[in-house]
Amino acid sequence: MRHARRRLVRRVTRLAAVGGLLLGGTMVTRAVASEPPDGSTDPRTYAASSAGTGTGTGTGTDLVSRLGSSRTAGTWIGSDGKPVVAVTDEEAAAEVRRAGAEAKMVDHSMDELKSATSTLRSAPRVAGTAWVMDYRSNEVVVRGDSTVSAADWSRMTKLADGMGGFVRMERTEGTFTTRLNGALPLLSTAGRCSAGFNVTDGERDFILTAGHCGPDGSVWFADNRGTQQIGRTVKQNFPGADYSLVEYASGDAGAGAEVVSIGDGKGVRITGLADPAVGQRVFRSGSTSGLRDGEVTAVDATVNYPEGTVTGLIETNVCAEPGDSGGPMFSEGIALGVTSGGSGDCNAGGTTFFQPVTKALDSLGMKLIVAAPSGSGQQSGSPAPTPSASATQSAIAPGAASPGSSTPIIDVDASTLLSRLADPKNVGPGLLVIAGSMVALVATRFIRAEQDRKAYRRYYSATWS
């Protein structure tokens, strides 16, 4: 009985050792195979941001640029999806109509609207206020939240009255705050934010997110225990603008870098970038409130947050809540902005502001990682042609716009496990597993041989005694 148990133990040990050899060999093989022979990163498709990458709204912006700011006062998308241009004289109106757009006669030019915002900007700063040029009403709209005192509001009202009848004062509920606390959550000691879009300098990959999320050096994790490090903030611009770069700890965004999450295991493929148009339907994704949609109500907005003033923002009526900061805004697969802040919530509604992606990437010298055009035959790693802004901003009626091409999100746990197995650092653990298995095999062989020698000596002694 005792010999039978020993044989069973030896067999189990040998089987475990053989299994260990196979596992260790697999780990080493996968680790070596995963390391690029030239040390380069995975091939990427990029969309660069520059003055020629669709920073306008198609026909409407072309007309505004051609006619000049003294004869026009902005452009927006009509309910039928066609551009509308505000003009100040009949000749300009006729030119707009000949181009196939709708003309709207207004009293105040873009020069006058900008002069009013310049006066507001030069006045003493009041936290809790914001202003935009409302193209459709041909007014500058100044808003004050619940934190603005009666004395400050009275002073700003007098300033507005002195600029003429085209500056409208509005009180708003709630407070204008940065929504610190997206698509996928980023956690650090600075708070909770959201990943926006994946970008690259051609050598290393980064996350573009909101600037107010944390200063340079902030370390970000995927879990609240701080065990799964994502990366570190290496560039921040806030206030003034509201964007920052988080460099991936591994330097690589990994598979699915061109996809933004919209919840329920689904994502949207990002194919390019552009600036939005007033009236355009847009979508925002955040880890707190999920996928939400709304309309762009103004561009070039100024917001006086408690932390400082931010200019050049996109104003929308999309709702957002704390935790959505830095999350992506897009439409028809085109990256437009990252969530900055606003007022209200997704029960009562409210106003949300976004940092334009194009301006952030221009300043940072980065390129957006995008999905390669289907069937284009384009070389990986080369810039993707930027989609025409008119494709998403004037050819589609606002109500008919969609987030973009849907795709499943790779399971995080499965991808994490695979990446760990394929990580070159696992060469060491793999070799350790192999060494341990070899020791176990040698040990079982030595024990067997020693037992055989003892049995032979007992037999020899019994025979020849």
C-alpha positions in Angstrom: 0.0 0.0 0.0 2.9 2.3 0.9 4.6 1.6 -2.4 1.4 2.4 -4.3 1.1 5.8 -2.7 4.7 6.6 -3.5 4.2 5.7 -7.1 1.1 7.9 -7.3 3.0 10.9 -5.8 5.8 10.4 -8.3 3.5 10.3 -11.2 1.6 13.4 -10.1 4.9 15.3 -9.6 6.1 14.3 -13.1 2.9 15.4 -14.7 3.0 18.8 -12.9 6.6 19.2 -14.0 5.8 18.5 -17.6 2.9 20.9 -17.4 5.2 23.5 -16.0 7.7 23.0 -18.8 4.9 23.6 -21.4 3.6 26.7 -19.6 7.0 28.2 -19.2 7.9 27.5 -22.8 4.6 29.1 -24.0 5.3 32.3 -21.8 8.8 32.6 -23.2 7.7 32.0 -26.8 4.8 34.6 -26.6 7.1 37.1 -24.9 9.8 36.9 -27.6 7.2 36.8 -30.4 5.5 40.0 -29.0 8.7 42.1 -29.1 9.1 44.0 -32.4 12.4 43.0 -34.0 13.3 46.7 -34.6 11.9 48.0 -31.3 9.3 50.1 -33.2 5.7 50.6 -32.0 2.7 49.0 -33.7 1.7 50.5 -37.0 -0.8 53.3 -36.6 -3.1 55.4 -38.8 -3.0 59.1 -37.9 -5.1 62.2 -38.5 -3.0 65.3 -38.1 -4.4 68.6 -36.9 -3.4 71.7 -38.8 -4.8 74.7 -40.5 -5.9 72.6 -43.4 -7.6 69.8 -41.5 -11.1 70.9 -41.6 -11.3 73.7 -39.1 -14.4 75.1 -40.6 -18.0 74.2 -41.6 -17.8 73.6 -45.3 -19.7 76.1 -47.5 -20.7 78.3 -44.6 -17.2 78.9 -43.3 -15.8 79.4 -46.8 -18.4 82.1 -47.4 -17.7 83.8 -44.1 -14.0 83.8 -44.8 -14.5 85.1 -48.3 -17.0 87.9 -47.5 -15.1 89.1 -44.3 -16.0 89.8 -40.7 -17.4 93.2 -41.5 -20.1 91.8 -43.8 -21.0 88.6 -41.9 -21.7 87.5 -38.4 -21.2 83.7 -38.3 -22.7 80.6 -39.7 -24.7 77.6 -38.5 -26.6 74.6 -39.7 -30.3 74.9 -40.5 -32.9 72.3 -39.6 -32.6 70.9 -43.1 -28.8 70.4 -42.7 -27.9 73.2 -45.0 -25.6 76.1 -43.9 -27.1 79.5 -42.9 -24.9 82.6 -43.1 -25.6 85.8 -41.2 -24.9 88.8 -43.5 -25.2 92.6 -43.1 -25.9 93.7 -46.7 -27.9 92.5 -49.8 -24.8 92.0 -52.0 -23.4 89.5 -49.5 -26.8 87.9 -49.2 -26.9 87.4 -53.0 -23.5 85.8 -53.0 -24.5 83.4 -50.2 -27.6 82.3 -52.1 -25.6 81.8 -55.3 -23.3 79.4 -53.4 -26.3 77.3 -52.4 -26.6 78.4 -48.7 -29.3 80.4 -46.9 -28.7 84.0 -46.1 -30.0 85.8 -43.0 -29.9 89.6 -42.7 -28.7 90.9 -39.4 -27.8 94.3 -37.8 -24.5 93.5 -36.2 -21.4 92.2 -37.9 -18.8 89.8 -36.5 -16.5 92.7 -35.8 -19.1 94.3 -33.5 -19.7 91.0 -31.7 -16.0 90.4 -31.2 -15.6 94.0 -29.9 -18.2 93.3 -27.3 -16.5 90.1 -26.1 -13.2 91.9 -26.0 -14.7 94.6 -23.7 -16.1 91.9 -21.4 -12.7 90.1 -21.3 -10.9 93.3 -20.3 -13.3 94.0 -17.4 -12.6 92.7 -13.9 -13.0 89.0 -13.9 -16.2 87.6 -12.2 -16.1 83.8 -11.4 -19.3 82.1 -12.4 -19.9 84.0 -15.6 -19.6 83.0 -19.2 -20.3 84.6 -22.6 -20.8 83.5 -26.2 -21.6 85.0 -29.5 -25.0 83.7 -30.4 -24.9 83.7 -34.2 -28.6 82.9 -34.6 -29.9 85.7 -32.5 -27.1 88.1 -33.5 -26.3 88.8 -29.9 -23.6 88.4 -27.3 -25.1 86.4 -24.4 -23.7 86.9 -20.9 -24.7 84.2 -18.3 -24.2 84.3 -14.6 -24.6 81.3 -12.3 -26.0 81.2 -8.8 -22.6 82.1 -7.2 -22.5 85.6 -8.8 -23.4 88.3 -6.3 -26.0 90.9 -7.0 -23.4 93.6 -6.9 -21.2 91.9 -9.5 -24.2 91.2 -11.7 -25.3 94.8 -11.5 -21.8 96.0 -12.5 -21.7 93.6 -15.5 -25.2 94.7 -16.6 -24.2 98.3 -16.6 -21.2 97.4 -18.7 -23.4 95.5 -21.2 -25.8 98.3 -21.5 -23.0 100.6 -22.5 -22.1 98.4 -25.4 -25.5 98.5 -27.1 -28.7 96.6 -27.3 -27.1 93.4 -28.7 -25.6 92.2 -25.4 -28.2 90.0 -23.5 -27.8 89.2 -19.8 -29.1 85.9 -18.5 -29.1 84.2 -15.1 -28.7 80.5 -15.1 -29.3 77.9 -12.4 -26.6 75.8 -10.9 -22.9 76.7 -11.1 -20.2 76.7 -13.8 -17.7 74.1 -12.6 -15.1 71.9 -14.1 -16.5 68.4 -13.9 -13.6 66.8 -12.1 -14.4 63.6 -10.6 -15.7 59.6 -19.5 -15.6 57.2 -21.7 -13.3 55.1 -19.4 -12.4 56.4 -15.9 -9.0 57.7 -14.9 -8.3 57.8 -11.2 -5.6 59.6 -9.2 -5.0 61.5 -6.0 -6.1 64.6 -8.0 -9.6 63.2 -8.5 -11.5 61.2 -11.1 -11.6 62.1 -14.8 -12.2 60.4 -18.2 -10.1 59.3 -21.1 -10.8 61.4 -24.2 -9.0 60.3 -27.3 -5.8 58.4 -28.0 -3.1 60.5 -29.7 0.6 60.0 -30.6 3.8 61.8 -31.5 4.7 59.0 -33.8 6.9 57.3 -31.2 4.8 57.1 -28.0 1.0 57.1 -27.4 -0.9 59.4 -25.0 -4.4 60.1 -23.8 -5.9 63.6 -24.5 -8.1 64.6 -21.6 -9.1 67.8 -19.7 -6.4 70.1 -18.4 -8.1 70.7 -15.1 -7.9 67.0 -14.2 -4.4 67.4 -12.7 -1.1 69.1 -13.0 2.1 67.7 -14.6 3.3 64.6 -12.8 -0.2 63.4 -11.8 -0.2 59.6 -11.9 -3.3 57.9 -13.2 -4.7 54.4 -12.5 -7.5 52.2 -13.9 -8.6 51.1 -10.4 -9.2 52.8 -7.1 -6.6 50.7 -5.3 -3.8 52.1 -7.4 -2.5 48.8 -8.7 -3.2 49.2 -12.4 -1.2 52.3 -13.5 -2.2 53.9 -16.8 0.3 56.7 -17.1 1.4 60.1 -16.0 0.4 63.7 -17.0 3.3 65.2 -19.0 1.6 68.3 -20.3 -1.2 70.5 -18.9 -2.8 73.7 -20.2 -5.3 75.1 -17.7 -6.7 77.7 -17.2 -6.5 79.6 -20.5 -7.4 76.4 -22.4 -8.4 73.0 -20.9 -6.4 70.0 -22.2 -3.7 67.7 -21.0 -1.6 64.7 -22.1 -1.3 61.5 -20.1 1.6 59.4 -21.4 0.9 55.7 -21.3 3.2 53.9 -18.8 4.0 51.3 -21.5 4.2 54.0 -24.3 1.6 52.1 -26.3 -2.2 52.6 -26.3 -2.7 49.0 -27.4 -5.4 47.4 -29.5 -8.6 49.4 -30.1 -6.8 52.8 -29.7 -9.0 54.3 -32.4 -12.2 53.4 -30.5 -14.1 55.4 -27.8 -16.4 53.6 -25.4 -20.1 54.4 -25.3 -21.1 51.9 -22.6 -22.6 48.4 -22.6 -19.5 46.9 -24.2 -19.9 49.1 -27.3 -17.7 51.7 -28.9 -17.4 54.1 -31.8 -14.6 54.1 -34.3 -12.9 57.5 -34.7 -12.0 58.2 -38.3 -10.9 61.9 -38.2 -11.2 65.3 -36.5 -12.8 68.6 -37.2 -14.3 71.7 -35.6 -18.1 71.6 -35.0 -20.7 74.0 -36.4 -23.4 75.8 -34.5 -26.5 73.7 -34.8 -24.7 70.4 -35.3 -25.9 67.3 -33.4 -23.1 65.9 -31.2 -22.6 63.0 -28.8 -20.6 62.9 -25.6 -19.6 59.8 -23.7 -18.7 59.7 -20.0 -18.3 57.1 -17.2 -20.8 58.8 -15.0 -23.7 59.5 -17.3 -22.9 57.4 -20.4 -23.7 58.4 -23.9 -25.6 61.6 -24.3 -26.5 63.8 -27.3 -27.4 67.4 -27.9 -26.6 70.4 -30.1 -23.8 72.8 -30.5 -25.2 76.2 -29.4 -22.1 78.4 -29.8 -18.3 78.3 -30.5 -15.5 80.4 -29.1 -17.1 80.6 -25.7 -15.4 82.1 -22.6 -16.1 80.6 -19.2 -14.9 82.1 -15.9 -14.5 79.0 -13.7 -13.5 79.5 -10.0 -10.0 78.2 -11.0 -9.6 80.6 -13.8 -10.8 81.8 -17.3 -10.9 79.4 -20.3 -11.5 80.7 -23.8 -12.2 79.2 -27.2 -14.6 76.5 -25.9 -17.5 74.8 -27.6 -20.9 75.4 -25.9 -23.5 72.7 -26.1 -26.8 71.7 -24.5 -25.5 68.2 -23.9 -25.8 67.3 -20.3 -22.9 66.1 -18.2 -22.1 65.3 -14.6 -19.1 65.1 -12.2 -16.9 62.2 -13.5 -17.4 63.1 -17.2 -14.5 65.5 -17.3 -12.2 64.9 -20.2 -14.6 62.5 -22.0 -14.9 62.6 -25.8 -17.3 64.5 -27.9 -17.8 63.3 -31.5 -20.3 63.0 -34.3 -20.4 60.6 -37.3 -17.1 59.2 -36.0 -15.4 62.6 -36.1 -13.5 63.7 -32.9 -14.6 67.2 -31.9 -13.8 68.0 -28.3 -13.1 66.8 -24.7 -15.4 67.7 -21.8 -14.4 70.8 -19.9 -17.3 71.8 -17.5 -20.7 73.5 -17.3 -23.8 73.7 -15.2 -26.8 71.5 -14.5 -27.1 67.7 -14.7 -28.7 64.9 -16.8 -32.0 65.2 -14.8 -32.6 68.9 -15.2 -30.4 69.4 -18.2 -27.8 72.2 -18.5 -24.9 73.6 -20.5 -21.7 71.8 -21.1 -18.5 73.2 -22.6 -15.8 71.3 -24.5 -12.2 72.0 -25.4 -11.8 71.7 -29.3 -9.6 68.8 -30.2 -8.1 70.6 -33.2 -6.8 73.4 -31.2 -5.4 71.1 -28.5 -3.5 68.9 -31.0 -2.2 72.0 -32.9 -0.7 73.3 -29.7 0.7 70.0 -28.6 2.0 68.9 -32.0 0.2 65.6 -31.7 -1.8 63.4 -34.1 -5.1 61.6 -33.5 -5.0 57.8 -33.7 -7.9 56.9 -36.1 -9.3 53.9 -37.8 -7.9 53.4 -41.3 -10.5 54.1 -44.1 -12.1 50.8 -45.1 -10.7 49.4 -48.3 -8.4 52.4 -48.8 -5.2 50.5 -49.2 -3.6 53.2 -47.1 -0.2 52.5 -45.5 -0.3 52.0 -41.8 1.5 54.7 -39.9 0.8 57.4 -42.5 -1.6 60.3 -41.9 -5.2 59.5 -42.8 -7.0 62.0 -45.1 -9.1 64.2 -42.8 -12.8 63.9 -43.7 -14.4 66.9 -45.1 -16.2 68.9 -42.5 -19.2 69.3 -44.7 -19.7 65.5 -44.6 -20.8 65.8 -41.0 -21.8 69.4 -40.6 -23.9 70.3 -43.6 -24.8 67.2 -45.6 -26.7 65.6 -42.7 -29.7 67.3 -41.0 -28.9 67.6 -37.2 -31.6 65.2 -36.1 -30.3 62.5 -38.5 -26.7 62.5 -37.3 -25.3 59.5 -35.4 -22.3 58.9 -33.2 -20.5 56.9 -35.9 -19.7 53.3 -36.8 -20.3 51.0 -33.8 -17.9 48.3 -32.8 -17.5 46.0 -29.8 -15.1 47.0 -27.0 -12.4 44.4 -26.3 -12.9 42.8 -22.9 -10.6 44.6 -20.5 -9.8 41.5 -18.4 -9.1 39.3 -21.4 -6.9 41.9 -23.1 -5.0 42.6 -19.9 -4.3 38.9 -19.3 -3.1 38.5 -23.0 -0.9 41.6 -22.7 0.7 40.2 -19.6 1.4 36.9 -21.2 2.8 38.6 -24.3 4.9 41.1 -22.3 8.6 40.7 -22.9 9.1 41.0 -19.1 7.5 37.5 -18.9 10.6 35.9 -20.4 12.1 35.9 -16.8 9.0 34.3 -15.1 8.8 31.8 -18.0 12.4 30.7 -17.5 11.8 30.4 -13.8 8.8 28.1 -14.4 10.9 26.0 -16.7 13.8 25.8 -14.2 11.4 24.8 -11.4 9.9 22.1 -13.6 13.3 20.8 -14.5 14.3 20.6 -10.8 11.0 18.7 -10.0 11.7 16.2 -12.8 15.3 15.7 -11.7 14.2 15.3 -8.1 11.6 12.7 -8.9 14.2 10.8 -11.1 16.8 10.9 -8.3 14.3 9.7 -5.7 13.3 6.8 -8.0 16.9 5.9 -8.6 17.7 6.0 -4.9 14.8 3.8 -4.1 15.8 1.3 -6.7 19.4 1.2 -5.3 18.0 0.6 -1.7 15.7 -2.1 -3.0 18.6 -3.8 -4.8 20.8 -3.7 -1.7 18.1 -5.3 0.3 17.6 -8.0 -2.3 21.4 -8.6 -2.6 21.7 -8.8 1.2 18.8 -11.2 1.6 20.1 -13.5 -1.2 23.7 -13.7 -0.2 23.4 -13.7 3.6 
